[in-house]
Amino acid sequence: MKPGPMVQSGLRGVTSAIAAISLLAVAGCHSYHVDATVENHTGAAIQLLEVDYPSASFGADKLGADAVFHYRIQLRGSGPLKVLYTTLDERQVQIAGPTLAERQEGTLQIELLPGGKAAFNPQLTPAP
């Protein structure tokens, strides 16, 4: 026996709803992230490393000379990156970095250099 028109219509509606939900789930599941690396090439250990980026920050209590620190971030909003740390002689250093935007992804290398300087090497998708 063949289903009536009401049952066929109901099945099409359920099938359409499932397809729409599946598409939304697939489209909304991409998680944008940036793999950040901080390399200490200042010639000495540093303390109280903090990397501020739009809406959050990360850091470490200490980072030895030539040490490398990895961290994965997710950008929320747009704004400048800033690096702060304290040298062994208690001097506080603040360095302005590039502007980052929500939904960018890729890698960001931060190389801390002598004299309170830094080199930033962002390999990020263009800002939306």
TIRO-2110 file (N, C-alpha, C; in Angstrom, 1 decimal):
// TIRO-2110
0.8, -1.2, 0.0, N, 1, A
0.0, 0.0, 0.0, CA, 1, A
0.9, 1.2, 0.0, C, 1, A
0.5, 2.2, -0.8, N, 2, A
1.2, 3.4, -1.0, CA, 2, A
0.8, 4.4, 0.1, C, 2, A
1.8, 5.2, 0.8, N, 3, A
1.4, 6.2, 1.7, CA, 3, A
0.6, 7.3, 1.1, C, 3, A
-0.3, 7.9, 1.9, N, 4, A
-1.2, 9.0, 1.4, CA, 4, A
-0.4, 10.2, 1.3, C, 4, A
-1.0, 11.3, 0.6, N, 5, A
-0.3, 12.5, 0.4, CA, 5, A
0.1, 13.2, 1.7, C, 5, A
-0.7, 13.1, 2.7, N, 6, A
-0.3, 13.7, 4.0, CA, 6, A
1.0, 13.1, 4.6, C, 6, A
1.1, 11.8, 4.5, N, 7, A
2.3, 11.1, 5.0, CA, 7, A
3.5, 11.5, 4.2, C, 7, A
3.4, 11.5, 2.8, N, 8, A
4.5, 11.9, 1.9, CA, 8, A
4.9, 13.3, 2.2, C, 8, A
4.0, 14.2, 2.4, N, 9, A
4.3, 15.6, 2.7, CA, 9, A
5.1, 15.7, 4.0, C, 9, A
4.6, 15.0, 5.0, N, 10, A
5.3, 15.0, 6.3, CA, 10, A
6.7, 14.5, 6.3, C, 10, A
6.9, 13.4, 5.5, N, 11, A
8.2, 12.8, 5.3, CA, 11, A
9.2, 13.8, 4.6, C, 11, A
8.7, 14.5, 3.6, N, 12, A
9.5, 15.5, 2.9, CA, 12, A
9.9, 16.6, 3.9, C, 12, A
9.0, 17.0, 4.7, N, 13, A
9.3, 18.1, 5.7, CA, 13, A
10.4, 17.7, 6.7, C, 13, A
10.3, 16.4, 7.2, N, 14, A
11.2, 15.9, 8.1, CA, 14, A
12.6, 15.8, 7.4, C, 14, A
12.6, 15.3, 6.2, N, 15, A
13.9, 15.1, 5.4, CA, 15, A
14.5, 16.5, 5.2, C, 15, A
13.7, 17.5, 4.8, N, 16, A
14.2, 18.9, 4.6, CA, 16, A
14.8, 19.4, 5.9, C, 16, A
14.1, 19.2, 7.0, N, 17, A
14.6, 19.7, 8.3, CA, 17, A
15.9, 19.1, 8.7, C, 17, A
16.0, 17.8, 8.5, N, 18, A
17.3, 17.1, 8.8, CA, 18, A
18.4, 17.6, 7.9, C, 18, A
18.1, 17.8, 6.7, N, 19, A
19.2, 18.3, 5.7, CA, 19, A
19.6, 19.7, 6.2, C, 19, A
18.7, 20.6, 6.5, N, 20, A
19.0, 22.0, 7.0, CA, 20, A
19.8, 22.0, 8.2, C, 20, A
19.5, 21.1, 9.2, N, 21, A
20.2, 21.1, 10.4, CA, 21, A
21.6, 20.5, 10.2, C, 21, A
21.8, 19.6, 9.3, N, 22, A
23.1, 19.0, 9.0, CA, 22, A
24.0, 20.1, 8.3, C, 22, A
23.4, 20.9, 7.4, N, 23, A
24.2, 21.9, 6.8, CA, 23, A
24.6, 23.0, 7.8, C, 23, A
23.7, 23.4, 8.7, N, 24, A
24.1, 24.3, 9.7, CA, 24, A
25.2, 23.8, 10.6, C, 24, A
25.1, 22.5, 11.0, N, 25, A
26.1, 21.9, 11.8, CA, 25, A
27.5, 21.9, 11.2, C, 25, A
27.5, 21.5, 9.9, N, 26, A
28.8, 21.5, 9.2, CA, 26, A
29.3, 22.9, 9.0, C, 26, A
28.5, 23.9, 8.6, N, 27, A
29.0, 25.2, 8.4, CA, 27, A
29.4, 25.9, 9.7, C, 27, A
28.8, 25.6, 10.8, N, 28, A
29.2, 26.2, 12.1, CA, 28, A
30.2, 25.5, 12.9, C, 28, A
30.8, 24.4, 12.4, N, 29, A
31.7, 23.7, 13.2, CA, 29, A
33.2, 24.1, 13.1, C, 29, A
33.5, 24.9, 12.1, N, 30, A
34.9, 25.3, 11.9, CA, 30, A
35.4, 26.1, 13.0, C, 30, A
36.4, 25.7, 13.7, N, 31, A
37.0, 26.5, 14.8, CA, 31, A
38.3, 27.2, 14.3, C, 31, A
38.3, 28.5, 14.2, N, 32, A
39.4, 29.3, 13.8, CA, 32, A
40.4, 29.4, 14.9, C, 32, A
41.7, 29.1, 14.7, N, 33, A
42.7, 29.2, 15.7, CA, 33, A
44.0, 29.6, 15.1, C, 33, A
44.8, 30.1, 16.0, N, 34, A
46.2, 30.6, 15.6, CA, 34, A
47.2, 29.9, 16.5, C, 34, A
48.2, 29.2, 15.9, N, 35, A
49.2, 28.6, 16.7, CA, 35, A
50.3, 29.6, 16.9, C, 35, A
50.5, 30.1, 18.1, N, 36, A
51.4, 31.1, 18.5, CA, 36, A
52.7, 30.5, 19.1, C, 36, A
53.8, 31.0, 18.7, N, 37, A
55.1, 30.6, 19.2, CA, 37, A
55.9, 31.8, 19.7, C, 37, A
56.4, 31.8, 20.9, N, 38, A
57.2, 32.9, 21.4, CA, 38, A
58.6, 32.3, 21.6, C, 38, A
59.6, 32.9, 21.0, N, 39, A
61.0, 32.5, 21.1, CA, 39, A
61.8, 33.6, 21.9, C, 39, A
62.5, 33.2, 22.9, N, 40, A
63.3, 34.1, 23.7, CA, 40, A
64.7, 34.2, 23.2, C, 40, A
65.0, 35.2, 22.4, N, 41, A
66.4, 35.4, 21.9, CA, 41, A
67.0, 36.7, 22.4, C, 41, A
66.6, 37.0, 23.7, N, 42, A
67.1, 38.3, 24.3, CA, 42, A
68.5, 38.1, 24.8, C, 42, A
68.9, 36.9, 25.0, N, 43, A
70.2, 36.6, 25.5, CA, 43, A
70.2, 36.3, 27.0, C, 43, A
69.0, 36.3, 27.6, N, 44, A
68.9, 36.0, 29.0, CA, 44, A
67.5, 35.5, 29.3, C, 44, A
67.3, 34.9, 30.4, N, 45, A
65.9, 34.5, 30.8, CA, 45, A
65.0, 35.7, 31.1, C, 45, A
63.7, 35.5, 30.9, N, 46, A
62.8, 36.6, 31.2, CA, 46, A
61.7, 36.1, 32.1, C, 46, A
61.0, 36.9, 32.8, N, 47, A
60.0, 36.5, 33.7, CA, 47, A
58.7, 37.2, 33.3, C, 47, A
57.6, 36.7, 33.8, N, 48, A
56.2, 37.3, 33.7, CA, 48, A
55.9, 37.6, 32.2, C, 48, A
56.1, 36.7, 31.4, N, 49, A
55.8, 36.9, 29.9, CA, 49, A
54.2, 36.9, 29.8, C, 49, A
53.7, 37.9, 29.1, N, 50, A
52.3, 38.0, 28.8, CA, 50, A
52.1, 38.5, 27.4, C, 50, A
51.3, 37.8, 26.7, N, 51, A
50.9, 38.2, 25.3, CA, 51, A
49.5, 38.5, 25.3, C, 51, A
49.1, 39.8, 25.1, N, 52, A
47.7, 40.2, 25.0, CA, 52, A
47.3, 40.2, 23.6, C, 52, A
46.1, 39.7, 23.3, N, 53, A
45.5, 39.7, 22.0, CA, 53, A
44.0, 40.0, 22.2, C, 53, A
43.3, 40.3, 21.1, N, 54, A
41.9, 40.7, 21.3, CA, 54, A
41.1, 39.8, 22.2, C, 54, A
40.7, 40.3, 23.3, N, 55, A
39.8, 39.7, 24.2, CA, 55, A
40.4, 38.6, 25.1, C, 55, A
41.7, 38.4, 25.1, N, 56, A
42.3, 37.4, 26.0, CA, 56, A
43.8, 37.6, 26.0, C, 56, A
44.5, 36.7, 26.8, N, 57, A
45.9, 36.8, 26.9, CA, 57, A
46.5, 35.4, 27.3, C, 57, A
47.8, 35.2, 27.1, N, 58, A
48.4, 34.0, 27.6, CA, 58, A
49.8, 34.4, 28.0, C, 58, A
50.5, 33.5, 28.7, N, 59, A
51.9, 33.8, 29.1, CA, 59, A
52.5, 32.7, 29.9, C, 59, A
53.6, 33.0, 30.5, N, 60, A
54.4, 32.1, 31.3, CA, 60, A
55.1, 32.8, 32.4, C, 60, A
55.3, 32.2, 33.5, N, 61, A
56.0, 32.8, 34.7, CA, 61, A
57.5, 33.1, 34.3, C, 61, A
58.1, 32.1, 33.6, N, 62, A
59.5, 32.3, 33.2, CA, 62, A
59.7, 31.7, 31.8, C, 62, A
60.7, 32.3, 31.1, N, 63, A
61.1, 31.7, 29.8, CA, 63, A
62.6, 31.9, 29.7, C, 63, A
63.3, 30.8, 29.7, N, 64, A
64.7, 30.8, 29.7, CA, 64, A
65.3, 31.3, 28.4, C, 64, A
66.6, 31.6, 28.4, N, 65, A
67.3, 32.1, 27.2, CA, 65, A
67.2, 31.0, 26.1, C, 65, A
66.8, 31.4, 24.9, N, 66, A
66.6, 30.5, 23.8, CA, 66, A
65.5, 29.5, 23.9, C, 66, A
64.6, 29.7, 24.9, N, 67, A
63.5, 28.8, 25.1, CA, 67, A
62.4, 29.2, 24.2, C, 67, A
61.5, 28.2, 23.9, N, 68, A
60.4, 28.4, 23.0, CA, 68, A
59.1, 28.0, 23.7, C, 68, A
58.1, 28.9, 23.6, N, 69, A
56.8, 28.7, 24.2, CA, 69, A
55.7, 28.6, 23.2, C, 69, A
54.9, 27.5, 23.2, N, 70, A
53.8, 27.4, 22.2, CA, 70, A
52.5, 27.6, 22.9, C, 70, A
51.5, 28.2, 22.1, N, 71, A
50.2, 28.3, 22.7, CA, 71, A
49.2, 28.5, 21.5, C, 71, A
48.0, 27.9, 21.6, N, 72, A
47.0, 28.0, 20.6, CA, 72, A
46.0, 29.0, 21.1, C, 72, A
45.6, 29.9, 20.2, N, 73, A
44.6, 30.9, 20.6, CA, 73, A
43.5, 31.0, 19.6, C, 73, A
42.4, 31.5, 20.1, N, 74, A
41.2, 31.7, 19.2, CA, 74, A
40.9, 33.2, 19.3, C, 74, A
40.9, 33.9, 18.2, N, 75, A
40.6, 35.3, 18.2, CA, 75, A
39.1, 35.7, 18.3, C, 75, A
38.8, 36.6, 19.2, N, 76, A
37.4, 37.1, 19.4, CA, 76, A
37.5, 38.6, 19.3, C, 76, A
37.0, 39.1, 18.2, N, 77, A
37.1, 40.6, 18.0, CA, 77, A
38.4, 40.9, 17.3, C, 77, A
38.7, 42.2, 17.1, N, 78, A
39.9, 42.6, 16.4, CA, 78, A
40.6, 43.6, 17.3, C, 78, A
41.9, 43.7, 17.1, N, 79, A
42.7, 44.6, 17.9, CA, 79, A
44.2, 44.3, 17.8, C, 79, A
45.0, 45.1, 18.5, N, 80, A
46.4, 44.9, 18.4, CA, 80, A
46.9, 43.8, 19.4, C, 80, A
48.0, 43.2, 19.0, N, 81, A
48.7, 42.3, 19.9, CA, 81, A
49.8, 43.1, 20.7, C, 81, A
50.0, 42.7, 21.9, N, 82, A
51.0, 43.4, 22.8, CA, 82, A
51.7, 42.3, 23.6, C, 82, A
53.1, 42.4, 23.6, N, 83, A
53.9, 41.5, 24.4, CA, 83, A
54.5, 42.3, 25.6, C, 83, A
54.4, 41.7, 26.8, N, 84, A
55.0, 42.3, 28.0, CA, 84, A
55.8, 41.3, 28.7, C, 84, A
56.9, 41.7, 29.2, N, 85, A
57.7, 40.8, 30.1, CA, 85, A
58.7, 41.6, 31.0, C, 85, A
59.3, 41.0, 31.9, N, 86, A
60.2, 41.6, 32.9, CA, 86, A
61.6, 40.9, 32.7, C, 86, A
62.6, 41.8, 32.6, N, 87, A
63.9, 41.2, 32.5, CA, 87, A
64.4, 40.8, 33.9, C, 87, A
65.6, 40.1, 33.9, N, 88, A
66.1, 39.7, 35.2, CA, 88, A
66.5, 40.9, 36.1, C, 88, A
66.8, 42.0, 35.5, N, 89, A
67.2, 43.2, 36.3, CA, 89, A
65.9, 44.0, 36.6, C, 89, A
64.7, 43.4, 36.5, N, 90, A
63.4, 44.0, 36.9, CA, 90, A
63.0, 45.1, 35.9, C, 90, A
63.5, 45.2, 34.7, N, 91, A
63.0, 46.2, 33.7, CA, 91, A
61.8, 45.6, 33.0, C, 91, A
60.8, 46.4, 33.0, N, 92, A
59.5, 46.0, 32.3, CA, 92, A
59.6, 46.4, 30.8, C, 92, A
59.3, 45.5, 29.9, N, 93, A
59.3, 45.7, 28.5, CA, 93, A
57.9, 45.5, 27.9, C, 93, A
57.5, 46.5, 27.1, N, 94, A
56.2, 46.4, 26.4, CA, 94, A
56.5, 46.6, 24.9, C, 94, A
55.9, 45.7, 24.1, N, 95, A
56.2, 45.8, 22.6, CA, 95, A
54.8, 45.6, 21.9, C, 95, A
54.6, 46.6, 21.0, N, 96, A
53.3, 46.5, 20.2, CA, 96, A
53.6, 45.6, 19.0, C, 96, A
52.6, 44.8, 18.7, N, 97, A
52.6, 43.9, 17.6, CA, 97, A
51.6, 44.2, 16.6, C, 97, A
51.3, 43.2, 15.7, N, 98, A
50.4, 43.5, 14.6, CA, 98, A
48.9, 43.4, 15.1, C, 98, A
48.1, 44.0, 14.3, N, 99, A
46.6, 43.9, 14.6, CA, 99, A
46.1, 42.6, 14.1, C, 99, A
45.3, 42.0, 14.9, N, 100, A
44.7, 40.7, 14.6, CA, 100, A
43.2, 40.8, 14.5, C, 100, A
42.5, 39.9, 13.8, N, 101, A
41.1, 40.0, 13.6, CA, 101, A
40.4, 38.7, 13.8, C, 101, A
39.2, 38.7, 14.3, N, 102, A
38.4, 37.5, 14.5, CA, 102, A
38.3, 36.7, 13.2, C, 102, A
38.3, 35.4, 13.3, N, 103, A
38.2, 34.5, 12.2, CA, 103, A
39.5, 34.4, 11.4, C, 103, A
40.6, 35.0, 11.8, N, 104, A
41.9, 34.7, 11.2, CA, 104, A
42.4, 33.4, 11.7, C, 104, A
43.2, 32.7, 11.0, N, 105, A
43.8, 31.5, 11.4, CA, 105, A
45.2, 31.3, 10.8, C, 105, A
46.0, 30.5, 11.4, N, 106, A
47.3, 30.2, 10.8, CA, 106, A
48.3, 30.1, 12.0, C, 106, A
49.5, 30.7, 11.7, N, 107, A
50.6, 30.7, 12.7, CA, 107, A
51.1, 32.1, 13.0, C, 107, A
51.6, 32.3, 14.2, N, 108, A
52.2, 33.6, 14.6, CA, 108, A
53.4, 33.3, 15.4, C, 108, A
54.6, 33.8, 14.8, N, 109, A
55.9, 33.6, 15.5, CA, 109, A
56.3, 34.9, 16.1, C, 109, A
56.6, 34.9, 17.4, N, 110, A
57.0, 36.1, 18.0, CA, 110, A
58.5, 35.9, 18.5, C, 110, A
59.4, 36.6, 18.0, N, 111, A
60.8, 36.4, 18.4, CA, 111, A
61.2, 37.6, 19.2, C, 111, A
61.5, 37.4, 20.5, N, 112, A
61.9, 38.4, 21.4, CA, 112, A
63.4, 38.6, 21.2, C, 112, A
63.8, 39.9, 21.0, N, 113, A
65.2, 40.2, 20.7, CA, 113, A
65.9, 41.0, 21.8, C, 113, A
67.2, 41.2, 21.7, N, 114, A
67.9, 42.0, 22.7, CA, 114, A
67.4, 43.5, 22.6, C, 114, A
67.5, 44.2, 23.7, N, 115, A
67.2, 45.7, 23.7, CA, 115, A
65.7, 45.9, 23.7, C, 115, A
64.9, 45.0, 24.2, N, 116, A
63.4, 45.2, 24.3, CA, 116, A
62.7, 45.3, 22.9, C, 116, A
63.3, 44.6, 21.9, N, 117, A
62.7, 44.6, 20.6, CA, 117, A
62.1, 43.2, 20.3, C, 117, A
61.3, 43.1, 19.3, N, 118, A
60.7, 41.8, 18.9, CA, 118, A
60.4, 41.8, 17.4, C, 118, A
60.5, 40.6, 16.8, N, 119, A
60.1, 40.5, 15.4, CA, 119, A
58.9, 39.6, 15.4, C, 119, A
57.9, 40.0, 14.6, N, 120, A
56.6, 39.3, 14.5, CA, 120, A
56.5, 38.7, 13.1, C, 120, A
56.2, 37.4, 13.0, N, 121, A
56.1, 36.8, 11.7, CA, 121, A
54.7, 36.1, 11.7, C, 121, A
53.6, 36.9, 11.3, N, 122, A
52.3, 36.3, 11.2, CA, 122, A
52.1, 35.6, 9.8, C, 122, A
51.7, 34.4, 9.8, N, 123, A
51.3, 33.7, 8.6, CA, 123, A
49.8, 33.4, 8.8, C, 123, A
49.0, 34.4, 8.6, N, 124, A
47.6, 34.3, 8.9, CA, 124, A
46.7, 34.5, 7.7, C, 124, A
45.5, 34.0, 7.7, N, 125, A
44.6, 34.3, 6.6, CA, 125, A
44.3, 35.7, 6.7, C, 125, A
43.9, 36.3, 5.5, N, 126, A
43.5, 37.8, 5.5, CA, 126, A
42.3, 38.0, 6.5, C, 126, A
42.3, 39.2, 7.1, N, 127, A
41.2, 39.6, 7.9, CA, 127, A
39.9, 39.6, 7.1, C, 127, A
38.8, 39.1, 7.7, N, 128, A
37.6, 39.0, 6.9, CA, 128, A
37.0, 40.4, 6.7, C, 128, A
END
